[in-house]
Amino acid sequence: MRRSYRFLLRPTVRQEQALRSMLQAHCSLYNAALQERRDAWRHGSKTSIRYGQQSAQLKDIRAFAPEHQGRWSFSSQQATLRRLNTAFAAFFRRIKSGDRPGYPRFKGVGHFDTVDFPRNGDGCRWDSTPHDRQTRVRLQGVGHVRVLQHRPVRGRVKTISIKREGRRWFVVLACDDIPAEPLPATNSMVGIDLGTARFFTDSNGNHEENPRFLQSTMGELAEAQRYLSTFPQRTRHRTKKHRAAARKVAQLHAKIRRQRLDHHHKTANALIVVHDVIGHERLNTAGMTKSPSPKPDPDREGGFLPNGAAAKAGLNRSILDVGWGQFLRILASKAESAGRRLIPVDARNTSRTCPGCGHVAKENRTTQPKFACVSCGFAAHADHAGALNVLHRAGLALCAET
């Protein structure tokens, strides 16, 4: 199995300055490579530049600026160029599929936060001082940086990434060949119905409440964002108060993100420990949170009719706050590690199908929380009925496999 580990770094003042310089150098390399591609295509010859051509120039670039680009790892610079190549590949793929293209953008110094090292031992080394009680990671041009390792690393370290979040620095290890740790069998199978009013309801009728981390912090976050909006959006030099205001907003968003991640891990672990098989709806979160298309007014040129965008924005915010996608990814990872089965099922009509007789009708869902079958009279909480349908479909999928 493949897993990633994330640990907090404890750099010295000089090491932190070197880490900032490393990010700036990689950001400069990324933007220069992007500019070269743009200029080549705008030329009359319509030349397309590939990753191999730009990677071949690295040797001359490093020799020309030994104290700037030549100071850092060659392989990490290749990873930065591959990152740009991936962005262009996604751009051309979206054009072919008819989606919104989204041309690759130039990165500001404050928005380029990650440097990748493709192989442990090439420009970086994990646990670089094994004789020392303090774990350290060695980075070319930076030195041996202390790591707050809060749990053991299993498997083989393949790639290492250095990431900045606000004023914090993290090291992310991608490991391979991690052995599974199967849990004892419980002979239990459950279906879960995800929602926004409640985080989920299982087929046993248990409800997991939605903590609503964004909504609980909305007042403080709105106040911080209002204060930040009083400063100019585009400026070369931010004042001390401007930087503090931006840092406050970033810290609040980071806190919400950490709270949501912690809740998802704990909730997923509780499900994995109790159940052998877990069924869930296959949800298209990106499509569900898509903004409605504008409706042109045929009677007024240049005018538009109401399209419910304001109401949809509130629903989108609730869906993104609950974080279904992240929760299901964490649940799948924990299930694989524990030897459990996770079965995604089709979400269509799970809230309209009667678990008792199988009758499908929109009249079965009388209100948002109430389900009452018009055919057989089965009545239950709507989320509980949906979870029972998910369990039934997951059971059919399991039987089809065997």
C-alpha positions in Angstrom: 0.0 0.0 0.0 1.0 3.6 -0.4 0.6 6.2 2.3 1.8 9.7 3.1 3.1 11.0 6.4 3.1 14.7 7.3 5.4 16.1 10.0 6.0 19.6 11.3 9.5 21.0 10.7 11.4 23.0 13.4 13.9 25.0 11.3 16.3 27.5 12.8 16.1 31.2 11.7 18.8 30.7 9.1 17.2 27.5 7.8 13.8 29.2 7.5 15.4 32.0 5.5 17.0 29.3 3.3 13.6 27.6 2.9 12.0 30.8 1.8 14.9 31.4 -0.7 14.3 27.8 -2.1 10.6 28.5 -2.6 11.4 31.8 -4.3 13.9 30.2 -6.7 11.5 27.4 -7.7 8.7 30.0 -8.1 11.0 32.1 -10.4 11.9 28.9 -12.4 8.2 28.0 -12.8 7.2 31.5 -14.0 10.2 31.8 -16.4 9.3 28.4 -17.9 5.7 29.5 -18.3 6.8 32.8 -19.9 9.0 30.9 -22.4 6.1 28.7 -23.4 3.8 31.6 -23.9 6.4 33.6 -25.9 7.2 30.6 -28.1 3.5 30.1 -29.0 2.8 33.8 -29.6 5.7 33.8 -32.1 4.7 33.5 -35.7 6.1 30.0 -35.9 3.6 28.8 -33.2 6.4 26.8 -31.5 5.4 24.3 -28.7 8.0 23.8 -26.0 8.0 20.5 -24.1 9.3 19.5 -20.7 12.4 17.8 -22.2 13.5 21.0 -23.9 13.2 23.0 -20.7 14.8 20.4 -18.6 17.8 20.3 -20.9 18.3 24.0 -20.2 18.7 23.5 -16.4 22.4 22.8 -16.6 23.1 26.2 -18.3 20.7 28.0 -15.9 22.4 26.6 -12.9 25.8 27.5 -14.2 24.7 31.1 -15.0 23.3 31.6 -11.5 25.2 29.4 -9.0 24.1 31.3 -6.0 20.4 31.4 -7.1 19.3 28.4 -9.1 22.5 26.4 -8.8 22.2 26.2 -5.0 19.2 23.9 -5.1 18.6 20.3 -6.0 18.6 19.6 -9.7 15.9 16.9 -9.4 13.6 19.2 -7.4 13.9 21.7 -10.2 13.0 19.0 -12.7 9.9 18.3 -10.6 8.9 21.9 -10.7 9.2 21.9 -14.5 7.1 18.6 -14.6 4.5 20.4 -12.4 4.2 23.1 -15.1 4.0 20.4 -17.8 1.2 18.7 -15.9 -0.7 22.0 -15.8 -0.4 22.4 -19.5 -1.5 18.8 -20.1 -4.6 19.4 -18.1 -5.2 22.7 -20.0 -5.2 20.9 -23.3 -7.3 18.1 -22.0 -10.0 20.5 -20.9 -10.0 22.2 -24.3 -10.6 18.8 -26.0 -13.4 17.9 -23.7 -15.1 21.2 -24.1 -14.7 22.3 -20.5 -13.5 25.7 -19.3 -9.9 25.8 -20.3 -8.2 27.6 -17.4 -4.8 28.6 -18.9 -1.9 28.0 -16.4 -1.2 31.1 -14.3 1.9 32.8 -13.1 2.6 32.1 -9.4 3.1 34.8 -6.9 5.8 34.2 -4.2 3.0 33.9 -1.6 1.1 31.3 -3.7 4.0 28.9 -4.5 4.2 26.8 -1.3 5.5 23.4 -2.3 8.8 21.9 -3.5 9.0 18.2 -4.5 12.0 15.9 -4.3 11.3 12.9 -6.6 13.5 10.5 -4.8 14.8 10.1 -1.2 18.6 10.5 -1.2 18.6 12.8 -4.3 18.9 16.4 -3.0 17.1 15.3 0.2 17.4 12.6 2.8 14.9 11.5 5.4 16.3 10.6 8.9 19.6 12.1 7.8 21.2 11.7 11.3 20.0 8.2 12.5 22.5 8.3 15.4 20.7 11.4 16.8 17.6 11.1 19.0 16.1 14.0 17.1 14.8 13.1 13.7 16.1 15.3 10.9 15.6 15.7 7.2 18.5 17.0 5.1 17.8 19.4 2.2 20.3 20.5 -0.3 21.1 24.2 0.3 19.3 24.2 3.7 21.0 21.6 5.9 19.7 19.1 8.5 16.3 20.4 9.6 14.7 19.1 12.8 11.4 17.2 12.4 8.6 16.8 15.0 8.0 13.1 14.2 4.8 12.2 16.1 4.5 8.6 14.8 6.7 6.0 13.2 7.2 5.9 9.4 6.5 2.5 7.9 7.4 1.3 4.4 9.9 2.7 2.0 10.2 6.5 1.6 9.9 7.3 -2.1 9.4 11.0 -2.5 9.7 14.0 -0.1 7.9 17.3 -0.3 8.5 20.5 1.6 5.3 22.6 2.2 4.7 26.0 3.7 1.4 26.8 5.4 1.4 30.3 6.8 4.3 30.5 9.1 4.6 26.7 9.5 6.7 24.3 7.5 5.9 20.7 6.9 7.6 17.7 5.4 5.4 15.2 3.5 6.7 11.7 2.9 5.2 9.4 0.2 5.9 5.8 1.3 5.4 2.6 -0.6 5.3 -1.1 0.5 3.4 -0.4 3.7 2.0 -3.6 5.2 -1.7 -3.8 5.9 -3.0 -4.1 9.4 -6.3 -6.1 9.2 -8.7 -5.7 12.0 -10.7 -8.7 13.5 -13.9 -9.5 11.6 -17.1 -8.2 13.1 -19.6 -9.7 10.5 -21.3 -6.4 10.4 -22.5 -4.5 7.2 -23.8 -1.0 7.2 -25.0 1.6 4.7 -24.6 5.4 5.3 -26.5 8.3 3.8 -24.5 11.5 3.7 -26.2 14.8 4.2 -25.8 18.5 5.3 -28.4 18.6 8.1 -26.6 15.6 9.6 -23.2 14.4 8.6 -24.5 11.0 7.9 -27.2 8.5 9.0 -26.5 4.8 9.0 -28.8 1.9 8.2 -29.2 1.2 11.9 -30.8 4.5 12.5 -27.8 6.2 14.1 -27.2 9.9 13.3 -23.8 11.5 13.2 -24.3 15.2 13.7 -22.7 17.8 11.4 -20.3 20.0 13.4 -20.5 22.9 10.8 -17.0 24.2 11.5 -17.3 26.9 8.9 -20.6 28.2 10.1 -19.4 28.3 13.7 -16.5 30.5 12.8 -18.3 32.5 10.2 -18.7 35.6 12.3 -15.0 35.9 13.2 -14.0 35.0 9.7 -16.3 37.6 8.1 -15.0 40.3 10.4 -11.4 39.4 9.5 -12.2 39.4 5.8 -13.9 42.8 6.1 -10.8 44.3 7.7 -8.6 42.7 5.0 -10.8 44.3 2.3 -9.9 47.8 3.5 -6.4 47.3 2.2 -5.5 47.5 -1.6 -5.8 44.1 -3.3 -2.9 44.7 -5.8 0.2 46.2 -4.3 3.9 45.4 -4.5 4.7 46.2 -0.9 2.3 45.3 1.9 2.3 47.2 5.2 2.8 45.4 8.5 -1.0 45.7 9.3 -1.9 44.4 5.8 0.3 41.3 6.3 -1.2 40.8 9.7 -4.7 41.0 8.4 -4.0 38.5 5.6 -2.3 36.2 8.1 -5.4 36.3 10.4 -7.7 35.2 7.6 -5.3 32.4 6.6 -5.1 31.2 10.2 -8.9 31.0 10.5 -9.2 29.0 7.3 -6.4 26.7 8.4 -8.1 26.1 11.8 -11.4 25.2 10.0 -9.5 22.8 7.7 -7.7 21.1 10.6 -10.9 20.7 12.6 -12.7 19.2 9.6 -9.8 16.8 8.9 -9.7 15.7 12.5 -13.4 15.0 12.5 -13.3 13.1 9.3 -10.4 10.9 10.6 -12.1 10.1 13.9 -15.5 9.4 12.3 -14.0 7.2 9.6 -12.0 5.2 12.2 -15.2 4.6 14.3 -16.9 3.1 11.2 -14.0 1.0 10.2 -13.6 -0.5 13.7 -17.2 -1.6 13.9 -18.2 -2.7 10.4 -16.7 -5.2 7.9 -18.5 -3.8 4.9 -19.6 -0.1 4.4 -21.8 1.1 1.6 -22.1 4.7 0.6 -23.5 6.8 -2.2 -21.3 7.6 -5.2 -21.5 11.4 -5.1 -20.4 13.9 -7.7 -19.5 16.8 -5.4 -18.1 19.0 -8.1 -21.3 18.8 -10.1 -23.5 19.3 -7.0 -21.6 22.5 -6.1 -21.6 23.9 -9.6 -23.1 27.4 -10.0 -26.3 27.7 -12.0 -26.0 29.0 -15.5 -27.3 32.6 -16.2 -30.7 33.0 -17.7 -30.8 35.8 -20.4 -34.0 37.9 -20.3 -35.6 37.7 -23.8 -37.5 40.9 -23.3 -34.5 43.0 -22.2 -31.3 43.1 -24.1 -28.3 42.5 -21.8 -30.6 41.6 -18.9 -30.9 38.3 -17.0 -33.7 36.5 -15.2 -33.3 35.3 -11.6 -31.6 31.9 -11.6 -31.5 31.0 -7.9 -27.8 31.6 -7.6 -28.0 33.2 -4.1 -29.9 30.2 -2.7 -27.6 27.7 -4.5 -24.5 29.5 -3.1 -25.8 28.8 0.4 -26.3 25.1 -0.4 -22.9 24.9 -2.1 -21.3 26.4 1.0 -23.0 23.8 3.2 -21.9 20.9 1.0 -18.3 22.1 0.9 -18.3 22.7 4.6 -19.3 19.1 5.4 -16.5 17.8 3.1 -17.9 14.6 1.6 -15.1 14.1 -0.8 -12.3 14.3 1.8 -14.3 12.0 4.2 -14.8 9.3 1.6 -11.1 9.4 0.6 -10.1 9.0 4.2 -12.6 6.2 4.7 -11.3 4.4 1.6 -7.8 4.6 2.8 -8.6 3.3 6.3 -10.7 0.6 4.9 -7.9 -0.7 2.7 -5.4 -0.6 5.6 -7.8 -2.5 7.9 -8.9 -5.1 5.3 -12.5 -3.7 5.2 -14.8 -3.4 2.1 -16.1 0.0 1.0 -18.8 -0.3 -1.7 -20.0 2.9 -3.6 -23.5 2.6 -5.0 -25.6 4.6 -7.4 -27.2 7.5 -5.5 -30.2 7.9 -7.8 -33.6 7.6 -6.1 -32.1 6.5 -2.8 -34.3 9.1 -1.1 -37.4 8.2 -3.1 -37.3 4.4 -3.0 -39.2 2.6 -0.2 -37.0 0.2 1.7 -40.0 -2.0 2.4 -41.7 -2.6 -1.0 -39.3 -0.9 -3.4 -41.9 1.6 -4.8 -40.2 4.7 -6.3 -42.1 8.0 -6.3 -41.2 11.5 -5.4 -44.4 11.6 -3.2 -42.7 9.2 -0.8 -40.6 12.1 0.4 -43.3 14.3 2.0 -40.9 16.7 3.7 -37.2 17.0 4.0 -36.9 14.8 7.2 -40.0 12.6 6.7 -40.4 9.5 4.4 -43.8 7.9 4.0 -44.4 5.3 1.3 -47.6 5.9 -0.7 -47.8 2.3 -1.6 -47.2 0.2 1.5 -47.3 2.9 4.2 -43.7 2.4 5.4 -42.6 5.5 7.4 -39.2 6.5 8.7 -36.8 9.3 8.8 -35.8 10.2 5.3 -32.1 9.8 5.9 -32.6 6.4 7.6 -34.7 5.2 4.6 -31.9 6.4 2.2 -29.3 4.5 4.3 -31.4 1.3 4.1 -31.5 1.7 0.3 -27.7 2.2 0.2 -27.3 -1.0 2.3 -29.6 -3.0 0.0 -27.7 -1.9 -3.1 -24.3 -2.5 -1.5 -25.5 -6.0 -0.6 -26.6 -6.7 -4.2 -23.2 -5.5 -5.4 -21.5 -7.8 -3.0 -23.6 -10.8 -4.0 -22.9 -10.0 -7.7 -19.2 -10.2 -7.1 -19.4 -13.5 -5.4 
